[in-house]
Amino acid sequence: MKNQEQSLFQINLVREAVQQAFVKLNPVLMFRNPVMFTVEVSTAVMLVVTLYTAFSGDKTQGSLSYNLCVFVILFLTLLFANFAEGIAEARGKAQADSLRKTREDTPAKVIQADGSIQIQSSATLRKGDQFICEAGDTVPADGEIIEGLATIDESAITGESAPVIRESGGDKTSVTGGTKVLSDQIKVVATTEPGESFLDKMIALVEGATRQKTPNEIALTILLAGFTLIFIIVCVTLKPFADYANTPITIAAFISLFVCLIPTTIGGLLSAIGIAGMDRALRANVITKSGRAVEVAGDLDVLLLDKTGTITIGNRKATHFYAAPNIEEGFFVKNCILSSLADETPEGKSILELAGTLGYQIPTGILNDSQVTFIKFTAETRSSGVNLLDGTQIRKGAFDAIRKNTEAAGNSVPDETTEKVKHIASNGGTPLVVSENNKVLGVIELQDIIKTGIQERFVRLRKMGVKTVMVTGDNPLTAKFIAEQAGVDDFIAEAKPEDKMNYIRAEQAQGKLVAMMGDGSNDAPALAQADVGVAMNSGTQAAKEAGNMVDLDNDPTKLIEIVEIGKQLLMTRGTLTTFSIANDVAKYFAIVPALFIASIPALQYINIMKLHSPESAILSAVIFNALIIPALIPLALRGVTYRPIGASALLRRNLLIYGLGGILVPFVGIKLIDLVVSLFF
Amino acid sequence: MNSEVLGIILQFLATVLLAWPLGIYIARVYAGQKTPLDFFAPLERLFFRISGINPNREMTWQENLVALLSINFIWFFWSMFILMNQGWLPLNPDGNASMSPDLAWNTTISFLVNCNLQHYSGETGLSYLSQLCSITYFQFVTAATGMAAAAVVFNAMRPQKSAQLGNFYNYFLKSCTRILLPLSFIVALIVLFNGTPMTFAGKANIITLQGDTVQVSRGPAAAMIGIKQIGTNGGGFFGVNSAHPLENPNYLTNFVENLSIILIPIAMVFALGFYLNRKRLAWMIFGVMTIGFLILVFPAVVLEMKGNPLIQSMGIDQSLGSMEGKEIRFGAAASAYWGITTTVTSNGSVNAMHDSFTPLTGMLTLLGMMINALYGGVGVGFLNFYIFIILAVFISGLMVGRTPEFMGKKIEAREMKIAMIVALLHPFLILSGTAMAAYIYHHDPTLAWLNNPGYHGYSEMLYEYTSSAANNGSGFEGLGDNTPWWNISTGVVLILSRYIPIIGPIAIAGILANKKFIPESAGTLQTDTSTFGIMVFTVILIIAALSFFPALTLGPIAEFFAM
């Protein structure tokens, strides 16, 4: 399901959208969109004119077939616009439905007041109910683990096949309805009422019942309404002007001029663009709680990114062995291997891995507890290791800890090793010192591995004008090094939860919009404070409530995609508005000569497209105006591609394509349509 | 190159060269910095002491607007009283009668709104008291009103969050004393030395070469002509305005008067750049205005110099160009250049008969007023342009993938609403006014307003409302406009089209000033680039030009093709 590229027009969705196109003709619904509402009124007027012409036989308003054609085309214009909205809704719903399917009725093992367990339908689960999930069960509802630990297959939601571990306490307590428990048993408390999960809210948003216009959508609607008003004035005043010039103009011509001039293209596609924005977010497996959040995402100035998982691959890895002077390298590495054999940490494993790639044999199964004694890492000793049967003590640990022991035993730490340790630390690495019987053998260098391709993404963000901030628990020296390596603009080292909060506040005080991603409960205040707070689906309920988006994939790089989705949304609005208004130039040159040419033949000079007749010119313009809407539906749904080439270059590019293109395309289109229409009129 | 063409090129270059230092100076005046004319300070302090105004009190945009509107309200009654009683008031050597109420209403409104549409002729319609205390007085204070309004907007555009936008009275008085008074004094001196009268004596009796005795009207004209041009007022002392030999005696005075028309409008744009230290922004605005201006000037000059083919076919020599309605001392090129400069700015003074321009030149003058933001009137030209910038920012901001912002402030629904109302008002007033007049005339041709039938008569009506809505004040003439219908309807258009385009931009700028300032980033739309300039130009073209296309088709375009 994840990122599954569907064709834009699946047959079942189209059927639903066509149906919606007619339902949406209801004037009460239409009134929300002033541009299309005026088209509907115009269509009604044309219907009256057509009926009048049909029954009275009066030819002063043009022939019946001509009036009928204008009426039908206007009606189609309305249907096309409604279809655009319908198909966007249908796609969103289909996507949401497929997510919702995962949580269809499943049996829930609900814990009753007396402690007994009763199996009931998941649909009856209320917020606060407690239930048990065992291996093989499907989680019946969203909830929070209050007891136990389990491996869970979340592929139904995220598409990721690797199971994840969820446990009570800490930041990984959330379970999602529809996911499958693979092992162990957990006790969960339901956190949502039926029908009120984020997914349900999202579906309601897409379906339009609770869809509010976003602030930018409102402002754009005002602009479009303004343009509509201007052209109402232009068309209404034309009547006395024409009377003065003794030029009769038919009602069909007035209506056609009006409908062609008002920005029907953007007016018809505006809500589809907004819904498509949320669709695209959902397709990226991000649930948005409001359309506004997507819009704001396009404006973000600052992204707060966790180091681990976003900038670096999970954990540190061993990259080098540096033997102390007078220690043979092979001997040193062998001791490193011995010290790490029982080390289950990712760092320990990576030491073995590195040794393996250098060609050393990794002993397997030879050593066991009867031959050696493994010493576990503790916070006091800050080292771990192994005691061999012959009494040899091998230790591996932080420089300070090993030095203390070494010096306590009367040995000195070689200067070269001290130097090496400093050098590694200042380059963002973590040094681990290995000793044998309190004699230093050498240093292992551990490094953070920066994700491949992440630098390019940060460059891209910088070109968009977005500042990236790395948040890490590392010391400032290490943080600085990684920040420089990855190419982030700033970092917060040794970060405590309140540091994020303070950083966000400080940036916001300067007027910037900040986004962050988080999962823990202690992230909740910062998520709420951020302009865009993306909570991971695996995170705590508090975090999910505080943010305004939920990422089903738990992927920290998702913020970058969200910014692009937001920008796409705004750009699509802007470019289609420009295109729509630029079209007016050609439409004027088609219709205005057609209006007057009969009584003022001299005006044939401005019929620069050489259209066949006044009727064919008007029909061609109206047909073009109707057809351009379905032609642009794919663009409205997919969005205009964002390119991080700087604002001015982007404006130049879009102005050229949609501005100049918007002027030229209708000249060609109307002329071509006229060639066909002229066969009939 | 033809010396006529060279003359107008020199005029334009001289204007820009003078506007640059003037811009620096104006910016310093509004910023309250030291200027060479600080010796006016005691005079200003005296005014403020008498009126009890504290010029240093910072006011919000609402307070500034209240100050602006209330002072305008008082001026209205002042002028109505003088005009309706000038017959018996002093300084009336020629014994001109008091004005009728509807003409006094039209004249007062017309000068109050810096339009100077004249439905009377100065020689016979006004006493010297009216010329000085109503007409010339208004020419100063209304120009200063527009400049002070622009200064408030300049102030609001600073990169910070602030509700305090300076003091209207302070900007207003300084505009009068530091800018308008010195400049108009210089222009007045130049025309005075070239023969324009400056006297309180009545008509002079002069014996002509033919031996007849003629009466020549005169009066305190030179003083008025200076401010008439400098303050984009345009209301002439004499009926035929700057085509009159005493109002505009020779090519030199024509050069100076024409230069004065667009001097402050251009300087205000530069002043913005210096005031905010955003010179690139000023260049962008100047560039867009200039390109639009040249697009109008170039064909106008070519068409007028080419002559009128219909008159040519009657056997009349057109080698000097189309000279019908033009003064031989200025020539076709300088007349066409003046025609465009006076219509793009809201000046409206004329040195040739606009009615007699060839049809397309007539259309270009109409377009200048329909756009009304290519340089525009003193102060208000920039305010009109500001609205176009807001609209362009909104569309192009979206096109770069951000919610729109201008100078670090987000543009949202409220600002769009105001900008749209202002942008709508202009076509609404022009088209609905002309539509009503056309309707009335069509149903009652006995009205005999029009001296010309057909397309040209239509252009005359369209021009009258366009001139009113642009607060321009020039007339196409040929229209019998001193009737209650024209006096009252154009008066209404004048008021609406003056105050709403001042209130709108100040409100927008005030609301924006109160918003959080967002520092620029790489993703921010830059408004001082040529790309954005093209965007603004396109918005101007589509809103101002396209909405008038059908109307122009029935007027000058039809006339041109029928020629």
Interface residues (C-beta under 8 A of the other chain):
Chain A: P215 N216 I218 A219 L220 I222 L223 A225 G226 L229 I230 F231 I233 V234 V236 T237 L238 K239 P240 F241 A242 D243 Y244 A245 T247 L257 E295 V296 G298 D299 D301 R462 K463 M464 G465 V466 K467 Q510 G511 K512 G566 K567 Q568 L570 M571 R573 G574 T575 T577 T578 I581 A582 D584 V585 Y588 V592 L595 F596 I600 A602 L603 Y605 I606 Y642 G646 A647 S648 L650 L651 R652 N654 L655 Y658 G659
Chain B: L391 F394 I395 S396 G397 L398 M399 V400 G401 R402 T403 P404 G408 I411 E412 A413 E415 M416 K417 M420 I421 A423 L424 P427 F428 L431 S432 T434 A435 M436 A438 Y439 Y441 H442 G454 Y455 Y458 K516 F517 I518 P519 S521 A522 G523 T524 L525 Q526 T529 T531 F532 I534 M535 T538 I542 I543 L546 S547 F549 P550 A551 T553 L554 I557 A558 F561 A562
